[in-house]
Amino acid sequence: MAWDVAVELITALRTFATEEQFIYRYRSTKGAATLRDDRCTMHCPGPFDMVHHQCVMHRATIEGGLPF
């Protein structure tokens, strides 16, 4: 019973978080760089074509407080 409630809650939260008003789409260009705060980000809402595109990521950790 508790499992069903958890799945329902997660489904509702994911549906809400992926509404169009919350989505930022970025079309990368050669040599472009982007920065994002991974503490508050859901990644890749759609499929990524790894056959035709390369994604290089580097991680930097910044000291600081909790996100707001």
PDB file with SEQRES, HELIX, SHEET and CRYST1 records, atoms N, CA, C and O in Angstrom:
SEQRES   1 A   68  MET ALA TRP ASP VAL ALA VAL GLU LEU ILE THR ALA LEU          
SEQRES   2 A   68  ARG THR PHE ALA THR GLU GLU GLN PHE ILE TYR ARG TYR          
SEQRES   3 A   68  ARG SER THR LYS GLY ALA ALA THR LEU ARG ASP ASP ARG          
SEQRES   4 A   68  CYS THR MET HIS CYS PRO GLY PRO PHE ASP MET VAL HIS          
SEQRES   5 A   68  HIS GLN CYS VAL MET HIS ARG ALA THR ILE GLU GLY GLY          
SEQRES   6 A   68  LEU PRO PHE                                                  
HELIX    1 AA1 ALA A    2  ALA A   17  1                                  16    
HELIX    2 AA2 GLU A   20  PHE A   22  5                                   3    
HELIX    3 AA3 ASP A   38  CYS A   40  5                                   3    
CRYST1    1.000    1.000    1.000  90.00  90.00  90.00 P 1           1          
ATOM      1  N   MET A   1       0.819  -1.197   0.000  1.00  0.00           N  
ATOM      2  CA  MET A   1       0.000   0.000   0.000  1.00  0.00           C  
ATOM      3  C   MET A   1       0.866   1.266   0.000  1.00  0.00           C  
ATOM      4  O   MET A   1       0.633   2.177  -0.795  1.00  0.00           O  
ATOM      5  N   ALA A   2       1.865   1.325   0.892  1.00  0.00           N  
ATOM      6  CA  ALA A   2       2.742   2.504   0.963  1.00  0.00           C  
ATOM      7  C   ALA A   2       3.512   2.684  -0.335  1.00  0.00           C  
ATOM      8  O   ALA A   2       3.760   3.814  -0.756  1.00  0.00           O  
ATOM      9  N   TRP A   3       3.895   1.579  -0.978  1.00  0.00           N  
ATOM     10  CA  TRP A   3       4.624   1.651  -2.245  1.00  0.00           C  
ATOM     11  C   TRP A   3       3.775   2.348  -3.303  1.00  0.00           C  
ATOM     12  O   TRP A   3       4.289   3.180  -4.050  1.00  0.00           O  
ATOM     13  N   ASP A   4       2.488   2.025  -3.379  1.00  0.00           N  
ATOM     14  CA  ASP A   4       1.594   2.642  -4.355  1.00  0.00           C  
ATOM     15  C   ASP A   4       1.483   4.149  -4.134  1.00  0.00           C  
ATOM     16  O   ASP A   4       1.441   4.921  -5.092  1.00  0.00           O  
ATOM     17  N   VAL A   5       1.435   4.562  -2.876  1.00  0.00           N  
ATOM     18  CA  VAL A   5       1.362   5.986  -2.550  1.00  0.00           C  
ATOM     19  C   VAL A   5       2.649   6.684  -2.973  1.00  0.00           C  
ATOM     20  O   VAL A   5       2.604   7.787  -3.517  1.00  0.00           O  
ATOM     21  N   ALA A   6       3.809   6.045  -2.728  1.00  0.00           N  
ATOM     22  CA  ALA A   6       5.097   6.632  -3.111  1.00  0.00           C  
ATOM     23  C   ALA A   6       5.200   6.774  -4.620  1.00  0.00           C  
ATOM     24  O   ALA A   6       5.635   7.817  -5.109  1.00  0.00           O  
ATOM     25  N   VAL A   7       4.812   5.754  -5.363  1.00  0.00           N  
ATOM     26  CA  VAL A   7       4.861   5.812  -6.828  1.00  0.00           C  
ATOM     27  C   VAL A   7       3.929   6.908  -7.341  1.00  0.00           C  
ATOM     28  O   VAL A   7       4.282   7.651  -8.257  1.00  0.00           O  
ATOM     29  N   GLU A   8       2.753   7.004  -6.756  1.00  0.00           N  
ATOM     30  CA  GLU A   8       1.801   8.047  -7.160  1.00  0.00           C  
ATOM     31  C   GLU A   8       2.357   9.444  -6.884  1.00  0.00           C  
ATOM     32  O   GLU A   8       2.208  10.347  -7.708  1.00  0.00           O  
ATOM     33  N   LEU A   9       2.996   9.622  -5.728  1.00  0.00           N  
ATOM     34  CA  LEU A   9       3.584  10.921  -5.376  1.00  0.00           C  
ATOM     35  C   LEU A   9       4.725  11.281  -6.325  1.00  0.00           C  
ATOM     36  O   LEU A   9       4.793  12.409  -6.812  1.00  0.00           O  
ATOM     37  N   ILE A  10       5.614  10.335  -6.586  1.00  0.00           N  
ATOM     38  CA  ILE A  10       6.746  10.590  -7.491  1.00  0.00           C  
ATOM     39  C   ILE A  10       6.239  10.916  -8.891  1.00  0.00           C  
ATOM     40  O   ILE A  10       6.762  11.815  -9.550  1.00  0.00           O  
ATOM     41  N   THR A  11       5.227  10.193  -9.343  1.00  0.00           N  
ATOM     42  CA  THR A  11       4.649  10.463 -10.665  1.00  0.00           C  
ATOM     43  C   THR A  11       4.060  11.873 -10.718  1.00  0.00           C  
ATOM     44  O   THR A  11       4.259  12.590 -11.699  1.00  0.00           O  
ATOM     45  N   ALA A  12       3.342  12.272  -9.676  1.00  0.00           N  
ATOM     46  CA  ALA A  12       2.751  13.615  -9.637  1.00  0.00           C  
ATOM     47  C   ALA A  12       3.832  14.689  -9.611  1.00  0.00           C  
ATOM     48  O   ALA A  12       3.706  15.706 -10.294  1.00  0.00           O  
ATOM     49  N   LEU A  13       4.894  14.477  -8.832  1.00  0.00           N  
ATOM     50  CA  LEU A  13       5.980  15.457  -8.757  1.00  0.00           C  
ATOM     51  C   LEU A  13       6.716  15.581 -10.090  1.00  0.00           C  
ATOM     52  O   LEU A  13       7.038  16.687 -10.524  1.00  0.00           O  
ATOM     53  N   ARG A  14       6.980  14.448 -10.736  1.00  0.00           N  
ATOM     54  CA  ARG A  14       7.664  14.478 -12.040  1.00  0.00           C  
ATOM     55  C   ARG A  14       6.793  15.174 -13.083  1.00  0.00           C  
ATOM     56  O   ARG A  14       7.297  15.961 -13.884  1.00  0.00           O  
ATOM     57  N   THR A  15       5.511  14.894 -13.080  1.00  0.00           N  
ATOM     58  CA  THR A  15       4.590  15.543 -14.021  1.00  0.00           C  
ATOM     59  C   THR A  15       4.596  17.055 -13.817  1.00  0.00           C  
ATOM     60  O   THR A  15       4.647  17.815 -14.785  1.00  0.00           O  
ATOM     61  N   PHE A  16       4.545  17.488 -12.572  1.00  0.00           N  
ATOM     62  CA  PHE A  16       4.568  18.910 -12.268  1.00  0.00           C  
ATOM     63  C   PHE A  16       5.895  19.551 -12.676  1.00  0.00           C  
ATOM     64  O   PHE A  16       5.909  20.604 -13.312  1.00  0.00           O  
ATOM     65  N   ALA A  17       7.012  18.912 -12.309  1.00  0.00           N  
ATOM     66  CA  ALA A  17       8.339  19.494 -12.551  1.00  0.00           C  
ATOM     67  C   ALA A  17       8.692  19.570 -14.031  1.00  0.00           C  
ATOM     68  O   ALA A  17       9.539  20.374 -14.421  1.00  0.00           O  
ATOM     69  N   THR A  18       8.062  18.754 -14.853  1.00  0.00           N  
ATOM     70  CA  THR A  18       8.391  18.760 -16.282  1.00  0.00           C  
ATOM     71  C   THR A  18       7.349  19.498 -17.120  1.00  0.00           C  
ATOM     72  O   THR A  18       7.279  19.315 -18.335  1.00  0.00           O  
ATOM     73  N   GLU A  19       6.538  20.336 -16.462  1.00  0.00           N  
ATOM     74  CA  GLU A  19       5.625  21.205 -17.218  1.00  0.00           C  
ATOM     75  C   GLU A  19       6.451  22.186 -18.039  1.00  0.00           C  
ATOM     76  O   GLU A  19       7.560  22.560 -17.657  1.00  0.00           O  
ATOM     77  N   GLU A  20       5.899  22.591 -19.160  1.00  0.00           N  
ATOM     78  CA  GLU A  20       6.604  23.471 -20.103  1.00  0.00           C  
ATOM     79  C   GLU A  20       7.148  24.733 -19.428  1.00  0.00           C  
ATOM     80  O   GLU A  20       8.219  25.213 -19.801  1.00  0.00           O  
ATOM     81  N   GLN A  21       6.434  25.273 -18.447  1.00  0.00           N  
ATOM     82  CA  GLN A  21       6.866  26.513 -17.789  1.00  0.00           C  
ATOM     83  C   GLN A  21       8.188  26.350 -17.026  1.00  0.00           C  
ATOM     84  O   GLN A  21       8.852  27.345 -16.732  1.00  0.00           O  
ATOM     85  N   PHE A  22       8.572  25.126 -16.706  1.00  0.00           N  
ATOM     86  CA  PHE A  22       9.794  24.888 -15.936  1.00  0.00           C  
ATOM     87  C   PHE A  22      10.957  24.385 -16.791  1.00  0.00           C  
ATOM     88  O   PHE A  22      12.054  24.180 -16.272  1.00  0.00           O  
ATOM     89  N   ILE A  23      10.739  24.184 -18.073  1.00  0.00           N  
ATOM     90  CA  ILE A  23      11.767  23.591 -18.934  1.00  0.00           C  
ATOM     91  C   ILE A  23      12.585  24.678 -19.617  1.00  0.00           C  
ATOM     92  O   ILE A  23      12.039  25.625 -20.183  1.00  0.00           O  
ATOM     93  N   TYR A  24      13.897  24.526 -19.555  1.00  0.00           N  
ATOM     94  CA  TYR A  24      14.810  25.410 -20.281  1.00  0.00           C  
ATOM     95  C   TYR A  24      15.503  24.563 -21.337  1.00  0.00           C  
ATOM     96  O   TYR A  24      16.183  23.591 -21.008  1.00  0.00           O  
ATOM     97  N   ARG A  25      15.338  24.915 -22.570  1.00  0.00           N  
ATOM     98  CA  ARG A  25      15.977  24.177 -23.664  1.00  0.00           C  
ATOM     99  C   ARG A  25      17.144  25.009 -24.185  1.00  0.00           C  
ATOM    100  O   ARG A  25      17.028  26.215 -24.398  1.00  0.00           O  
ATOM    101  N   TYR A  26      18.250  24.340 -24.378  1.00  0.00           N  
ATOM    102  CA  TYR A  26      19.455  25.004 -24.867  1.00  0.00           C  
ATOM    103  C   TYR A  26      19.968  24.239 -26.068  1.00  0.00           C  
ATOM    104  O   TYR A  26      20.200  23.033 -25.980  1.00  0.00           O  
ATOM    105  N   ARG A  27      20.146  24.908 -27.172  1.00  0.00           N  
ATOM    106  CA  ARG A  27      20.716  24.271 -28.359  1.00  0.00           C  
ATOM    107  C   ARG A  27      22.189  24.655 -28.410  1.00  0.00           C  
ATOM    108  O   ARG A  27      22.537  25.814 -28.638  1.00  0.00           O  
ATOM    109  N   SER A  28      23.023  23.689 -28.198  1.00  0.00           N  
ATOM    110  CA  SER A  28      24.458  23.918 -28.133  1.00  0.00           C  
ATOM    111  C   SER A  28      25.030  24.218 -29.517  1.00  0.00           C  
ATOM    112  O   SER A  28      24.537  23.728 -30.533  1.00  0.00           O  
ATOM    113  N   THR A  29      26.061  25.018 -29.528  1.00  0.00           N  
ATOM    114  CA  THR A  29      26.813  25.274 -30.745  1.00  0.00           C  
ATOM    115  C   THR A  29      28.267  24.900 -30.480  1.00  0.00           C  
ATOM    116  O   THR A  29      28.697  24.847 -29.328  1.00  0.00           O  
ATOM    117  N   LYS A  30      29.006  24.648 -31.516  1.00  0.00           N  
ATOM    118  CA  LYS A  30      30.397  24.234 -31.365  1.00  0.00           C  
ATOM    119  C   LYS A  30      31.175  25.271 -30.552  1.00  0.00           C  
ATOM    120  O   LYS A  30      31.155  26.463 -30.858  1.00  0.00           O  
ATOM    121  N   GLY A  31      31.857  24.793 -29.513  1.00  0.00           N  
ATOM    122  CA  GLY A  31      32.661  25.658 -28.675  1.00  0.00           C  
ATOM    123  C   GLY A  31      31.897  26.330 -27.552  1.00  0.00           C  
ATOM    124  O   GLY A  31      32.480  27.070 -26.759  1.00  0.00           O  
ATOM    125  N   ALA A  32      30.587  26.077 -27.474  1.00  0.00           N  
ATOM    126  CA  ALA A  32      29.764  26.715 -26.434  1.00  0.00           C  
ATOM    127  C   ALA A  32      29.967  26.018 -25.093  1.00  0.00           C  
ATOM    128  O   ALA A  32      30.331  24.844 -25.036  1.00  0.00           O  
ATOM    129  N   ALA A  33      29.731  26.750 -24.039  1.00  0.00           N  
ATOM    130  CA  ALA A  33      29.803  26.193 -22.684  1.00  0.00           C  
ATOM    131  C   ALA A  33      28.564  26.641 -21.916  1.00  0.00           C  
ATOM    132  O   ALA A  33      28.073  27.753 -22.106  1.00  0.00           O  
ATOM    133  N   THR A  34      28.069  25.771 -21.055  1.00  0.00           N  
ATOM    134  CA  THR A  34      26.941  26.119 -20.197  1.00  0.00           C  
ATOM    135  C   THR A  34      27.297  25.777 -18.753  1.00  0.00           C  
ATOM    136  O   THR A  34      28.101  24.885 -18.486  1.00  0.00           O  
ATOM    137  N   LEU A  35      26.692  26.491 -17.854  1.00  0.00           N  
ATOM    138  CA  LEU A  35      26.841  26.220 -16.425  1.00  0.00           C  
ATOM    139  C   LEU A  35      25.458  25.999 -15.856  1.00  0.00           C  
ATOM    140  O   LEU A  35      24.497  26.648 -16.268  1.00  0.00           O  
ATOM    141  N   ARG A  36      25.355  25.080 -14.906  1.00  0.00           N  
ATOM    142  CA  ARG A  36      24.075  24.861 -14.247  1.00  0.00           C  
ATOM    143  C   ARG A  36      24.302  24.450 -12.802  1.00  0.00           C  
ATOM    144  O   ARG A  36      25.352  23.912 -12.448  1.00  0.00           O  
ATOM    145  N   ASP A  37      23.317  24.708 -11.989  1.00  0.00           N  
ATOM    146  CA  ASP A  37      23.355  24.333 -10.584  1.00  0.00           C  
ATOM    147  C   ASP A  37      22.704  22.964 -10.456  1.00  0.00           C  
ATOM    148  O   ASP A  37      21.477  22.855 -10.454  1.00  0.00           O  
ATOM    149  N   ASP A  38      23.516  21.921 -10.351  1.00  0.00           N  
ATOM    150  CA  ASP A  38      22.992  20.561 -10.299  1.00  0.00           C  
ATOM    151  C   ASP A  38      22.236  20.238  -9.019  1.00  0.00           C  
ATOM    152  O   ASP A  38      21.580  19.201  -8.927  1.00  0.00           O  
ATOM    153  N   ARG A  39      22.324  21.117  -8.038  1.00  0.00           N  
ATOM    154  CA  ARG A  39      21.582  20.859  -6.804  1.00  0.00           C  
ATOM    155  C   ARG A  39      20.084  20.996  -7.027  1.00  0.00           C  
ATOM    156  O   ARG A  39      19.292  20.460  -6.252  1.00  0.00           O  
ATOM    157  N   CYS A  40      19.693  21.696  -8.063  1.00  0.00           N  
ATOM    158  CA  CYS A  40      18.275  21.990  -8.292  1.00  0.00           C  
ATOM    159  C   CYS A  40      17.865  21.722  -9.739  1.00  0.00           C  
ATOM    160  O   CYS A  40      16.962  22.383 -10.253  1.00  0.00           O  
ATOM    161  N   THR A  41      18.508  20.772 -10.398  1.00  0.00           N  
ATOM    162  CA  THR A  41      18.274  20.572 -11.822  1.00  0.00           C  
ATOM    163  C   THR A  41      17.933  19.128 -12.136  1.00  0.00           C  
ATOM    164  O   THR A  41      18.576  18.206 -11.634  1.00  0.00           O  
ATOM    165  N   MET A  42      16.907  18.931 -12.977  1.00  0.00           N  
ATOM    166  CA  MET A  42      16.648  17.618 -13.562  1.00  0.00           C  
ATOM    167  C   MET A  42      17.286  17.666 -14.956  1.00  0.00           C  
ATOM    168  O   MET A  42      17.123  18.652 -15.675  1.00  0.00           O  
ATOM    169  N   HIS A  43      17.996  16.628 -15.333  1.00  0.00           N  
ATOM    170  CA  HIS A  43      18.719  16.632 -16.592  1.00  0.00           C  
ATOM    171  C   HIS A  43      18.004  15.831 -17.672  1.00  0.00           C  
ATOM    172  O   HIS A  43      17.287  14.869 -17.398  1.00  0.00           O  
ATOM    173  N   CYS A  44      18.221  16.256 -18.878  1.00  0.00           N  
ATOM    174  CA  CYS A  44      17.821  15.540 -20.090  1.00  0.00           C  
ATOM    175  C   CYS A  44      16.380  15.027 -20.066  1.00  0.00           C  
ATOM    176  O   CYS A  44      16.158  13.829 -19.888  1.00  0.00           O  
ATOM    177  N   PRO A  45      15.412  15.904 -20.242  1.00  0.00           N  
ATOM    178  CA  PRO A  45      14.027  15.458 -20.252  1.00  0.00           C  
ATOM    179  C   PRO A  45      13.679  14.635 -21.485  1.00  0.00           C  
ATOM    180  O   PRO A  45      12.656  13.952 -21.507  1.00  0.00           O  
ATOM    181  N   GLY A  46      14.516  14.695 -22.503  1.00  0.00           N  
ATOM    182  CA  GLY A  46      14.280  13.930 -23.724  1.00  0.00           C  
ATOM    183  C   GLY A  46      15.488  13.087 -24.065  1.00  0.00           C  
ATOM    184  O   GLY A  46      16.499  13.147 -23.365  1.00  0.00           O  
ATOM    185  N   PRO A  47      15.406  12.307 -25.122  1.00  0.00           N  
ATOM    186  CA  PRO A  47      16.538  11.456 -25.510  1.00  0.00           C  
ATOM    187  C   PRO A  47      17.713  12.283 -26.022  1.00  0.00           C  
ATOM    188  O   PRO A  47      17.525  13.355 -26.598  1.00  0.00           O  
ATOM    189  N   PHE A  48      18.925  11.778 -25.807  1.00  0.00           N  
ATOM    190  CA  PHE A  48      20.143  12.423 -26.297  1.00  0.00           C  
ATOM    191  C   PHE A  48      20.760  11.518 -27.350  1.00  0.00           C  
ATOM    192  O   PHE A  48      20.989  10.337 -27.090  1.00  0.00           O  
ATOM    193  N   ASP A  49      21.031  12.046 -28.523  1.00  0.00           N  
ATOM    194  CA  ASP A  49      21.572  11.269 -29.640  1.00  0.00           C  
ATOM    195  C   ASP A  49      23.088  11.159 -29.501  1.00  0.00           C  
ATOM    196  O   ASP A  49      23.823  12.001 -30.019  1.00  0.00           O  
ATOM    197  N   MET A  50      23.557  10.124 -28.803  1.00  0.00           N  
ATOM    198  CA  MET A  50      24.987   9.945 -28.567  1.00  0.00           C  
ATOM    199  C   MET A  50      25.739   9.471 -29.801  1.00  0.00           C  
ATOM    200  O   MET A  50      26.968   9.528 -29.836  1.00  0.00           O  
ATOM    201  N   VAL A  51      25.013   9.002 -30.817  1.00  0.00           N  
ATOM    202  CA  VAL A  51      25.661   8.559 -32.056  1.00  0.00           C  
ATOM    203  C   VAL A  51      26.171   9.759 -32.849  1.00  0.00           C  
ATOM    204  O   VAL A  51      27.264   9.713 -33.413  1.00  0.00           O  
ATOM    205  N   HIS A  52      25.385  10.829 -32.891  1.00  0.00           N  
ATOM    206  CA  HIS A  52      25.727  11.986 -33.716  1.00  0.00           C  
ATOM    207  C   HIS A  52      26.263  13.181 -32.943  1.00  0.00           C  
ATOM    208  O   HIS A  52      26.741  14.141 -33.547  1.00  0.00           O  
ATOM    209  N   HIS A  53      26.191  13.138 -31.621  1.00  0.00           N  
ATOM    210  CA  HIS A  53      26.619  14.277 -30.812  1.00  0.00           C  
ATOM    211  C   HIS A  53      27.497  13.814 -29.654  1.00  0.00           C  
ATOM    212  O   HIS A  53      27.312  12.724 -29.114  1.00  0.00           O  
ATOM    213  N   GLN A  54      28.432  14.641 -29.292  1.00  0.00           N  
ATOM    214  CA  GLN A  54      29.316  14.350 -28.173  1.00  0.00           C  
ATOM    215  C   GLN A  54      29.043  15.369 -27.066  1.00  0.00           C  
ATOM    216  O   GLN A  54      28.903  16.563 -27.330  1.00  0.00           O  
ATOM    217  N   CYS A  55      28.972  14.889 -25.843  1.00  0.00           N  
ATOM    218  CA  CYS A  55      28.760  15.759 -24.698  1.00  0.00           C  
ATOM    219  C   CYS A  55      29.945  15.575 -23.743  1.00  0.00           C  
ATOM    220  O   CYS A  55      30.168  14.480 -23.226  1.00  0.00           O  
ATOM    221  N   VAL A  56      30.691  16.640 -23.518  1.00  0.00           N  
ATOM    222  CA  VAL A  56      31.836  16.595 -22.612  1.00  0.00           C  
ATOM    223  C   VAL A  56      31.462  17.371 -21.360  1.00  0.00           C  
ATOM    224  O   VAL A  56      31.055  18.530 -21.443  1.00  0.00           O  
ATOM    225  N   MET A  57      31.598  16.736 -20.200  1.00  0.00           N  
ATOM    226  CA  MET A  57      31.238  17.405 -18.957  1.00  0.00           C  
ATOM    227  C   MET A  57      32.435  17.449 -18.014  1.00  0.00           C  
ATOM    228  O   MET A  57      33.212  16.498 -17.924  1.00  0.00           O  
ATOM    229  N   HIS A  58      32.563  18.563 -17.322  1.00  0.00           N  
ATOM    230  CA  HIS A  58      33.565  18.728 -16.280  1.00  0.00           C  
ATOM    231  C   HIS A  58      32.828  19.195 -15.031  1.00  0.00           C  
ATOM    232  O   HIS A  58      31.933  20.036 -15.111  1.00  0.00           O  
ATOM    233  N   ARG A  59      33.198  18.660 -13.900  1.00  0.00           N  
ATOM    234  CA  ARG A  59      32.513  19.023 -12.656  1.00  0.00           C  
ATOM    235  C   ARG A  59      33.371  19.962 -11.824  1.00  0.00           C  
ATOM    236  O   ARG A  59      34.565  19.731 -11.635  1.00  0.00           O  
ATOM    237  N   ALA A  60      32.753  21.010 -11.336  1.00  0.00           N  
ATOM    238  CA  ALA A  60      33.402  21.935 -10.401  1.00  0.00           C  
ATOM    239  C   ALA A  60      32.486  22.044  -9.188  1.00  0.00           C  
ATOM    240  O   ALA A  60      31.276  22.220  -9.329  1.00  0.00           O  
ATOM    241  N   THR A  61      33.064  21.938  -8.006  1.00  0.00           N  
ATOM    242  CA  THR A  61      32.290  22.053  -6.786  1.00  0.00           C  
ATOM    243  C   THR A  61      32.576  23.395  -6.144  1.00  0.00           C  
ATOM    244  O   THR A  61      33.730  23.743  -5.895  1.00  0.00           O  
ATOM    245  N   ILE A  62      31.532  24.136  -5.882  1.00  0.00           N  
ATOM    246  CA  ILE A  62      31.647  25.465  -5.306  1.00  0.00           C  
ATOM    247  C   ILE A  62      31.279  25.398  -3.830  1.00  0.00           C  
ATOM    248  O   ILE A  62      30.270  24.791  -3.472  1.00  0.00           O  
ATOM    249  N   GLU A  63      32.070  26.003  -2.986  1.00  0.00           N  
ATOM    250  CA  GLU A  63      31.712  26.059  -1.570  1.00  0.00           C  
ATOM    251  C   GLU A  63      30.585  27.058  -1.387  1.00  0.00           C  
ATOM    252  O   GLU A  63      30.493  28.059  -2.097  1.00  0.00           O  
ATOM    253  N   GLY A  64      29.741  26.766  -0.429  1.00  0.00           N  
ATOM    254  CA  GLY A  64      28.654  27.704  -0.163  1.00  0.00           C  
ATOM    255  C   GLY A  64      27.547  27.042   0.618  1.00  0.00           C  
ATOM    256  O   GLY A  64      27.644  25.884   1.024  1.00  0.00           O  
ATOM    257  N   GLY A  65      26.506  27.797   0.816  1.00  0.00           N  
ATOM    258  CA  GLY A  65      25.369  27.333   1.586  1.00  0.00           C  
ATOM    259  C   GLY A  65      24.396  26.523   0.767  1.00  0.00           C  
ATOM    260  O   GLY A  65      24.675  26.137  -0.368  1.00  0.00           O  
ATOM    261  N   LEU A  66      23.260  26.277   1.359  1.00  0.00           N  
ATOM    262  CA  LEU A  66      22.210  25.538   0.688  1.00  0.00           C  
ATOM    263  C   LEU A  66      21.592  26.369  -0.424  1.00  0.00           C  
ATOM    264  O   LEU A  66      21.575  27.597  -0.344  1.00  0.00           O  
ATOM    265  N   PRO A  67      21.078  25.704  -1.475  1.00  0.00           N  
ATOM    266  CA  PRO A  67      20.419  26.460  -2.535  1.00  0.00           C  
ATOM    267  C   PRO A  67      19.150  27.121  -2.008  1.00  0.00           C  
ATOM    268  O   PRO A  67      18.542  26.640  -1.051  1.00  0.00           O  
ATOM    269  N   PHE A  68      18.761  28.208  -2.628  1.00  0.00           N  
ATOM    270  CA  PHE A  68      17.531  28.873  -2.201  1.00  0.00           C  
ATOM    271  C   PHE A  68      16.630  29.099  -3.385  1.00  0.00           C  
ATOM    272  O   PHE A  68      15.539  29.649  -3.234  1.00  0.00           O  
TER     273      PHE A  68                                                      
END                                                                             
